[in-house]
Each structure stands twice: as C-alpha cells, then as structure tokens.
Amino acid sequence: MNAARRARISILAAIASLAVSVCDAAAAEEPTRPNVLFIAVDDLACSLGCYGDAIARTPHLDRLAAEGTCFLNAYNQIPLCNPSRASVMTGRRPDDIKVYDLDRHFRDELPNVVTLPQAFQNAGYFAARVGKIYHYNVPASIGTDGFDDPPSWNRAINPFGRDKTDEALVFNAEPHRQISGALSWLAADGADEEQTDGLIASQAIRLMREKRDEPFFLGVGFFRPHTPYVAPKKYFDLYPLESLRLPYAPAGDREDVPTAAFAHNNPVPNYRLDEPTLLRAAQAYYACVSFIDAQVGRLLSALEQHGLAENTIVVLWSDHGYHLGEHDGVWQKRTLFEQGARAPLIVRVPDQAAAGACRRVVEFVDIYPTLTDLAGIEAPAGLAGRSLRPLIDDPTAAWDGAAVTQVLRPADDRLPEQVMGCSIRTERYRYTEWGAGKYGVELYDHGADPQEFNNLAVDPDARAAAVINALQPLLRSKASGATPTVPVNPARL
C-alpha cells in the first residue's frame, strides 16, 4: 500500500471516528424522556396517613408522599366522576368542556381537544390505560370500554375480577339503591390479585416490563374505594369496629347551611341508618383504602425492579373528595364542602431535590400543564391551569393560589329549578354561591373553623362582607354559576 493511499485511509478513519464521537456526544447530551405513571383512584378522600388521617394504614402512599410532593390543599373542579375526570384529562374547567353529569362526553363540546395522553402521544410516547381513567362502570363488563376516549390511548385494558362476579354476596345497607350508589360492602375471600384492582396492578406491571425500553405514559385507574366497598378480608381486619368513631358535628350544624349544599342523593343525615351500620361502612371504606395502598405499593416496587424508578414521573390523584359522615351525616361525594372539593394529589419526579408536604392551594386543572412541563413536551393552548413545577422544586415558594369547584343540582322537591353551586377556596377562606346566590351563600374561615361549622355569610359582619366582596368576582371569573344550556341528565347528576 503506497503512502498516499495509507494517508487517505487514515483521514477517512479519523473522520469516521470523529463522527462517532459527535454522535455519542449528542446522544449523551440529549436528555432521556421520562416515563409517566399516572395513577387515578376512584372516590379516595384525604383518608391517608400522609394527609394526617390517624386511622388510615397507608404505608406505600405515605412513602410516595415523603419521596415526592404531597399537595395537602389540592382541589378538584367538580366532585363527580365523569366531569372531574374529563376536566383533569383535558386540562379545562367544566364550563369550558360543558360536562356536568355522568352521561355527557367532553368531545360533544370540544371534538378536537388534545387530551393529556394525546399530548404525550404527539411527542412520541406510547400511551396506555389499564382500568378506570375516564368514567365507566364499577367495574365495566368484560370487554367494554364504557365511557372512554379511544383517541387518548394506543392500548386500553379492562381487567375484570371476582368482585364483579361475586356481587350477589355484597351487603347493601340501602336495598332500594343499586350497590354502586349505596353504602354497600363485601369482605372478600381470595387474594388481592383476584380482585379487579389487583388485576389492574398486574396488567400495569406487565405493560411496564413490555415497554421499559421506550417512553410511556401509563394510566392506571383503580375502582376502589368506590361503592361497593370490596376488599379482601385481611384489610377489614386492620380496622376493628371498636376503634372507629363517626365524625363530630356540633348541635344544629346544618341550620346555617343552604338546602342546596346537601346532595340530592343524600338529603337526610346518614341515610337514616343506625350507628353500627355506619361504622361498618366506614370500616369497609378504610379497608378499600388500604387495599389500594397495597396495589400502589406493587406498582412502585415494579418500577424499581425493572430499573424504571429513576426515570419515571409518578402522579397519584383521586377524581374528588369523599364524605364519611361529616356535617351530621353527609356520605359519599357531590358536595362543595372541604371534604368533597379537596382530594389527594401526590407527584414524584426523578432526582427530586425538595420533597414532602406543600400547603399551597392548587387545582386539578394544574395536573396537565405540570406533566407536560416536567416531561419537556409541548402543551396545547387553552389549558386552564399552570405548572406546579415551582412548588415541586420548592414547596414553600410564593404561589397566590385559589381553587374553584362547582357542582350542579337537579330540580326536585327541594329546588324548583336546576341550581349550579360554585365555590372558591383560598389559603384562608371558602366562599360558595348556589344559583349565583339566589339559593344561598356560604363563607368559612379556615383559620378559625377548618371543619366549616360556622357559615359567616349568614348575617355577615363587616369583615365577612369585605371577604365576600373580594372573592365573588374572582369566583365568577372562573365559574359563572349559570344554568347549563347543554343537555344534562338529571338522573345522572
């Protein structure tokens, strides 16, 4: 080989080596896109150890909260499954998507809206759902998607366990209601993995393993603790009946509260059930909370086992809050009291510098822009919320947050027309209007009255009137209080 040829080969080799080095450097500089594990829990109140509940046994959720950011004052936009989930997944308020009941789909109003998982799909992610993310039955029949949104997913899986096939064994304390809407429960035989939620965790873990080499957005939706409260017997054993009490309420607690504030499906205290029955219902609810905590623990362990924990954003939320007898016998959801409007929200990001509790007031419409921001992907225009990243970086950062929650009441023997209730929560106050004030107003000072026992809007003094005057325009700028003009099914509110 002559000298000139050797020189050419040497130059070509050097160029090739340089190209490889440049490519390697570029690959090293290109950030790895984080996965998202998006966990939704149906009807989960802030009945968790990390939220200060002294009864709850929730070690896995408590650990997640300690490692991430536990938003102690996070508020949903509407305390009903379908509209709340539609709001979270579109990042828009109920008055924007026009969804107030269990029958309307957000694409009826906004057919081309880009949902949260679609935004991740557009950025090259694999998006899948296991269980209930959008609204569908509890759980759905075999092979059905219920009220889902097919464009949101590359794959959707609907597990179906023995809690559905064993429905005949469920005890119903209110036989005139379907078990899905009544205080009903079952201490089930068998293992966790035989229940629908156990199967959901198993299928989600399989998907993690299958997709561990590509970026994924994985929605995992658990059905419990929605009624009927079904969990394996061992979780009931964690909560002996003698250790439980019904919530305290002062005498005459309801006297200063507007009629519309109490849900149409629970207008009388405690459904007129006796205390032993109510305590059994509370036991069953907490059993389901611990059962779901165990399934979340399985998901978190799988992230670690498959080497995904260090590159996965974990977010856990519930569609709304939940009552267990507060205000002299309010149960389930559909209220604008603190227990209905406030719900768990926990976010853990890889290499999180600051962790623990955040007391700033945030909203569930903030979830969408937070996840797109954390993942570094483009968010569509029109989102109602803002990224919570500053609070994840520093839970004490200045925020100036206020949260708006609303709910629609049907016309019935209590109300002569449909009535929209709208509520705004600041760090100190909650102000609520029913029918833009026509059917009542409420003002609670959380600095002095965190359980909302004293309605300051009844014959307000000068200080209360000043607060109302300040909060009313802010509330109405985000929720008008007007009666909807779109179709609404009164039986499904």
C-alpha positions in Angstrom: 0.0 0.0 0.0 1.5 3.3 -1.1 1.9 6.3 1.3 -0.9 8.3 -0.4 -3.4 5.5 0.0 -2.4 5.0 3.6 -2.9 8.7 4.2 -6.4 8.7 2.7 -7.4 5.7 4.8 -6.1 7.3 7.9 -8.0 10.5 7.1 -11.2 8.6 6.5 -10.8 6.6 9.7 -10.3 9.9 11.6 -13.4 11.4 10.1 -15.4 8.2 11.0 -14.1 8.3 14.5 -14.9 12.0 14.8 -18.5 11.3 13.5 -19.0 8.5 16.0 -17.7 10.8 18.8 -20.0 13.6 17.7 -23.0 11.2 17.7 -22.0 9.8 21.1 -21.7 13.2 22.5 -25.1 14.3 21.0 -26.7 11.1 22.5 -25.1 11.8 25.8 -26.3 15.4 25.8 -29.9 14.5 24.6 -32.0 14.2 27.8 -33.8 10.9 28.3 -37.5 11.4 28.2 -39.1 10.5 31.4 -41.9 7.9 31.6 -45.2 8.9 33.4 -47.0 6.5 35.7 -50.4 8.2 36.1 -52.5 6.6 38.9 -56.1 7.5 39.5 -58.0 6.3 42.5 -61.8 6.4 42.5 -63.6 8.2 45.4 -60.4 8.5 47.5 -60.8 11.1 50.3 -57.7 12.5 52.0 -58.0 9.5 54.3 -54.3 8.8 54.2 -51.6 8.8 56.8 -49.7 11.4 54.7 -52.7 13.7 54.9 -52.9 13.4 58.7 -55.5 10.7 59.0 -54.8 8.9 62.3 -56.8 5.9 61.3 -55.6 5.1 57.8 -53.0 2.4 57.2 -51.3 3.5 54.0 -47.6 2.9 54.2 -46.9 2.8 50.4 -48.8 6.1 49.7 -47.1 7.7 52.7 -43.7 6.7 51.3 -44.6 8.1 47.9 -45.7 11.4 49.5 -42.4 11.5 51.5 -40.3 11.0 48.4 -42.3 13.4 46.2 -44.6 16.4 46.7 -47.7 15.8 48.7 -50.2 18.6 47.9 -52.2 19.0 51.1 -54.6 21.5 49.6 -55.4 20.3 46.1 -58.9 20.7 44.8 -60.9 19.1 42.0 -63.1 21.1 39.7 -66.3 19.1 40.1 -67.0 16.4 42.7 -68.5 13.8 40.4 -66.6 11.0 38.5 -67.2 11.7 34.8 -66.9 15.6 34.8 -64.0 15.6 37.1 -62.0 13.1 35.1 -62.9 14.9 31.8 -61.6 18.1 33.4 -58.3 16.6 34.5 -57.7 14.9 31.2 -58.4 17.9 29.1 -56.9 20.5 31.5 -60.1 22.6 31.2 -62.9 23.6 33.5 -66.4 22.2 33.5 -67.9 25.4 32.0 -65.4 25.1 29.1 -66.0 21.4 28.2 -69.7 21.6 29.3 -69.6 18.3 31.2 -71.7 18.3 34.4 -73.2 14.8 34.6 -72.3 11.1 34.1 -73.7 11.0 30.5 -72.0 13.7 28.5 -68.7 13.3 26.8 -66.3 16.2 26.6 -65.9 15.7 22.8 -69.5 16.6 22.4 -68.5 20.2 23.0 -64.8 20.1 22.0 -64.4 17.3 19.4 -60.8 18.2 18.6 -59.4 18.8 22.1 -56.0 17.3 22.7 -56.1 15.2 25.9 -53.2 14.7 28.2 -52.2 11.3 26.9 -52.6 12.6 23.3 -50.1 15.3 24.1 -47.7 12.6 25.1 -48.5 10.5 22.0 -47.8 13.5 19.8 -44.3 13.7 21.5 -43.6 10.0 20.6 -44.8 8.3 23.7 -46.7 5.0 24.0 -49.9 5.8 25.9 -51.9 3.1 27.5 -54.8 2.7 30.0 -55.4 -0.1 32.5 -58.7 0.3 34.4 -60.7 3.5 35.0 -59.1 6.7 33.9 -62.1 8.2 32.1 -65.5 7.3 33.5 -67.1 3.9 33.1 -68.9 1.4 35.2 -67.7 0.0 38.5 -66.1 -2.1 37.1 -67.2 -2.4 33.5 -68.5 -5.6 31.9 -66.0 -7.9 30.3 -64.5 -6.4 27.1 -66.2 -3.0 27.3 -64.6 0.4 27.4 -67.6 2.2 28.9 -67.3 6.0 28.7 -63.7 6.1 27.5 -61.9 8.2 24.9 -60.2 5.9 22.3 -58.0 8.6 20.7 -56.3 9.0 24.1 -54.7 5.6 24.0 -52.6 3.3 21.9 -53.9 0.5 24.1 -56.7 0.1 26.6 -57.1 -2.9 29.0 -60.2 -3.6 31.1 -59.5 -6.2 33.8 -62.4 -7.9 35.4 -62.2 -9.7 38.7 -64.2 -11.7 41.2 -65.6 -8.5 42.9 -67.9 -8.3 39.8 -68.8 -12.0 39.7 -69.3 -12.1 43.5 -71.7 -9.1 43.5 -74.5 -11.3 44.9 -72.5 -11.5 48.1 -72.3 -7.8 48.6 -74.3 -6.4 51.7 -76.4 -3.4 50.7 -77.4 -1.2 53.6 -79.9 0.6 51.3 -81.6 -2.1 49.2 -83.7 0.5 47.3 -80.4 1.7 45.7 -78.0 0.0 43.3 -74.9 -1.2 45.1 -72.8 1.2 43.0 -74.6 4.2 44.7 -75.4 2.8 48.1 -73.4 2.2 51.3 -72.6 -1.4 50.4 -69.6 -3.7 51.1 -68.0 -7.1 51.0 -65.1 -8.6 53.0 -64.0 -10.8 50.1 -62.4 -14.2 50.0 -59.3 -14.8 48.0 -56.1 -13.0 47.1 -55.6 -9.4 46.0 -54.8 -10.5 42.5 -58.3 -12.0 42.1 -60.0 -8.6 42.5 -60.3 -6.2 39.6 -57.9 -3.7 41.2 -55.4 -6.4 41.8 -55.6 -7.5 38.2 -55.3 -3.8 37.1 -52.0 -3.7 39.0 -50.8 -6.9 37.5 -51.6 -5.8 33.9 -50.0 -2.4 34.5 -46.8 -4.2 35.7 -46.8 -6.3 32.6 -47.0 -3.2 30.4 -44.1 -1.6 32.3 -42.0 -4.6 31.6 -43.1 -4.7 27.9 -42.4 -1.0 27.3 -39.5 -0.4 29.5 -37.2 0.4 26.6 -39.4 3.2 25.2 -41.0 6.2 26.8 -44.5 5.5 28.0 -47.5 7.3 29.6 -49.3 4.6 31.6 -52.7 5.4 33.1 -53.6 3.1 35.9 -57.1 3.5 37.3 -58.3 1.8 40.4 -62.0 1.4 41.1 -62.0 1.2 44.9 -62.8 2.7 47.3 -65.9 3.5 45.2 -69.0 1.6 46.3 -69.5 -1.2 46.8 -66.5 -1.3 49.2 -64.9 -4.6 48.3 -61.6 -5.7 49.5 -60.0 -9.0 50.8 -60.9 -9.7 54.4 -57.4 -9.1 55.7 -57.8 -5.3 55.1 -61.0 -5.2 57.1 -59.1 -6.8 60.0 -56.8 -3.7 60.0 -59.8 -1.6 61.3 -61.6 -3.1 64.3 -65.0 -1.6 64.7 -64.3 -0.7 68.3 -61.5 1.6 67.1 -63.8 3.7 64.8 -66.0 6.7 65.5 -68.3 8.8 63.4 -67.1 12.4 62.7 -68.0 15.1 65.2 -70.6 17.8 64.4 -71.9 20.4 66.8 -75.6 20.6 67.6 -77.5 22.4 64.8 -74.6 22.1 62.4 -77.0 22.2 59.4 -79.1 25.1 60.5 -76.9 27.8 58.8 -76.3 25.7 55.6 -78.3 26.2 52.4 -80.5 23.3 51.3 -78.7 23.1 48.0 -75.4 22.4 49.8 -76.5 18.9 50.6 -76.5 16.5 47.7 -79.9 15.4 46.2 -79.0 11.7 46.7 -78.1 12.2 50.4 -80.5 14.9 51.7 -81.1 13.4 55.1 -78.5 12.7 57.8 -76.7 9.3 57.4 -79.4 7.9 55.1 -81.3 7.3 58.3 -79.0 4.4 59.1 -78.0 3.4 62.6 -74.6 3.9 64.0 -73.4 0.3 64.0 -74.2 0.1 60.2 -72.4 3.4 59.6 -69.3 2.2 61.4 -69.3 -1.0 59.3 -69.4 1.2 56.2 -66.5 3.3 57.5 -64.6 0.1 58.2 -65.2 -1.2 54.7 -64.1 2.2 53.2 -60.9 2.2 55.1 -60.3 -1.5 54.2 -60.5 -0.5 50.5 -58.1 2.4 51.0 -55.5 0.0 52.5 -56.2 -2.5 49.7 -55.5 0.2 47.1 -52.4 1.3 49.0 -51.1 -2.2 48.6 -51.7 -2.2 44.9 -49.9 1.1 44.6 -47.0 -0.5 46.5 -46.9 -3.2 43.9 -46.6 -0.6 41.1 -43.8 1.3 42.9 -41.9 -1.9 43.5 -42.2 -2.9 39.9 -40.7 0.4 38.8 -37.7 -0.3 40.9 -37.4 -4.0 39.8 -37.4 -3.0 36.1 -35.0 -0.1 36.6 -37.6 2.5 35.8 -37.9 4.4 39.0 -35.1 6.8 38.3 -36.7 7.9 35.0 -40.4 7.8 35.8 -42.7 10.7 37.0 -45.3 9.3 39.3 -48.6 11.2 39.8 -51.4 9.9 42.0 -54.8 11.6 42.3 -58.4 10.9 43.1 -61.2 12.3 41.0 -62.7 14.1 44.0 -63.0 14.0 47.8 -65.4 11.9 49.8 -67.6 12.2 52.9 -67.7 9.6 55.7 -70.4 11.2 57.8 -69.2 14.8 58.3 -71.7 17.7 58.8 -74.1 15.5 60.7 -74.3 12.6 58.3 -73.0 13.5 54.8 -71.7 10.5 52.9 -70.0 10.0 49.5 -69.5 12.9 47.1 -71.3 15.8 45.2 -70.7 18.5 47.8 -68.7 21.7 47.9 -67.7 21.3 51.5 -63.9 20.8 52.1 -64.3 17.0 52.2 -65.9 16.9 48.7 -63.7 19.5 47.0 -60.3 18.5 48.4 -58.7 15.3 47.2 -55.3 13.7 47.2 -52.6 14.8 44.8 -49.0 13.4 45.0 -46.3 14.0 42.4 -42.8 12.4 42.5 -40.2 13.3 39.9 -36.8 11.7 39.2 -34.0 13.2 41.2 -36.4 15.4 43.2 -34.4 17.9 45.3 -37.2 19.0 47.6 -39.7 16.5 48.9 -42.6 16.5 51.4 -45.7 18.4 52.0 -46.8 21.5 50.1 -49.6 23.6 51.7 -50.2 25.9 48.7 -53.7 25.9 47.2 -53.6 24.1 43.8 -56.2 22.8 41.3 -56.6 19.6 39.4 -56.5 21.5 36.1 -52.9 22.1 37.0 -52.0 18.4 36.6 -51.9 18.6 32.7 -49.5 21.5 32.4 -47.4 20.2 35.2 -46.8 16.8 33.4 -46.1 18.4 30.0 -43.7 20.8 31.7 -41.9 18.1 33.7 -41.5 15.9 30.6 -40.4 18.8 28.4 -43.1 18.3 25.8 -45.4 20.8 24.1 -48.8 21.6 25.8 -51.7 22.7 23.7 -53.2 26.2 24.0 -56.2 26.8 26.2 -55.3 24.9 29.3 -56.9 26.4 32.4 -54.2 25.6 34.9 -50.5 26.2 35.4 -47.5 24.1 36.0 -46.8 23.1 39.6 -43.1 22.7 38.9 -42.1 25.7 41.1 -43.8 24.1 44.1 -42.2 20.7 43.3 -38.8 22.5 43.3 -39.7 24.4 46.5 -42.9 23.6 48.3 -42.8 26.9 50.2 -42.5 29.0 47.0 -44.8 32.0 46.6 -47.9 30.9 44.8 -51.0 33.0 45.4 -53.3 30.1 44.5 -57.1 29.9 44.6 -59.2 26.8 43.6 -62.7 26.8 42.1 -65.0 23.8 42.4 -68.6 23.6 41.2 -71.5 21.1 41.1 -75.0 21.1 39.5 -78.1 20.2 41.4 -81.2 18.9 39.7 -84.7 20.3 40.1 -86.5 18.2 42.7 -88.8 18.5 45.7 -86.1 20.7 47.4 -85.2 23.0 44.5 -87.7 24.4 41.8 -85.0 24.5 39.1 -81.5 23.3 38.3 -79.0 25.1 40.6 -75.3 25.5 39.9 -73.2 25.7 43.0 -69.7 27.3 42.7 -67.1 27.6 45.4 -63.7 29.2 45.7 -61.0 28.2 48.2 -58.1 30.4 49.1 -55.5 29.6 51.7 -57.8 31.1 54.4 -61.4 31.1 53.2 -64.0 29.1 51.3 -66.8 31.1 49.6 -69.7 29.3 48.0 -72.7 30.5 46.0 -75.8 28.5 45.0 -77.5 29.8 41.9 -75.3 32.9 41.9 -76.5 33.5 45.5 -80.2 33.0 44.8 -80.3 29.7 46.7 -77.8 30.6 49.4 -74.2 31.6 50.1 -71.6 30.2 52.5 -68.4 31.6 53.9 -66.0 29.7 56.1 -62.8 30.9 57.7 -60.4 28.0 57.7 -58.1 29.9 60.0 -60.6 29.6 62.8 -63.0 26.9 61.5 -61.3 24.2 59.5 -64.3 21.9 59.6 -66.6 24.5 58.2 -69.1 24.6 61.0 -69.8 28.3 61.1 -71.3 29.9 58.0 -70.2 33.6 58.2 -72.3 34.5 55.2 -75.4 34.3 57.4 -75.9 37.9 58.6 -72.2 38.8 57.8 -70.3 41.3 59.8 -68.2 44.0 58.1 -65.1 41.7 57.9 -67.1 38.8 56.4 -68.8 41.2 53.9 -65.4 42.5 52.8 -64.1 39.0 52.2 -67.3 38.1 50.1 -66.9 41.3 48.0 -63.3 40.4 47.3 -63.9 36.7 46.5 -67.1 36.9 44.5 -65.7 38.5 41.3 -62.7 36.0 41.3 -65.1 33.1 41.7 -67.4 34.3 38.9 -64.4 34.8 36.6 -63.8 31.1 36.6 -67.3 29.7 37.1 -70.3 31.9 36.2 -72.9 29.9 38.2 -75.2 30.0 35.2 -77.6 27.1 34.5 -76.1 25.0 31.7 -77.6 25.3 28.2 -76.3 21.9 27.1 -78.2 18.7 27.7 -78.0 17.4 31.2 -79.5 14.2 32.6 -81.0 15.0 36.0 -80.9 11.3 36.9 -77.1 11.2 36.4 -76.0 14.3 38.3 
